[in-house]
């Protein structure tokens, strides 16, 4: 028999659900991992995704578009 080990994140909405999970842990069917889940995206993951030249062109375009938008609305 092969072992299946996967980690999932579960949001617990009430104490009954938590008690059920604790019972499953006592039966050694699951293991509850304690820790905080970060809601911040991993910025390092995207570092260098665009070449510098393309990123600069995109930044210039965004700045120019904002300026034009501001001129239209004033």
Secondary structure as GFF3:
##gff-version 3
##sequence-region A 1 74
A	DSSP	alpha_helix	15	26	.	.	.	ID=ss1
A	DSSP	three_ten_helix	43	46	.	.	.	ID=ss2
A	DSSP	alpha_helix	52	72	.	.	.	ID=ss3
###
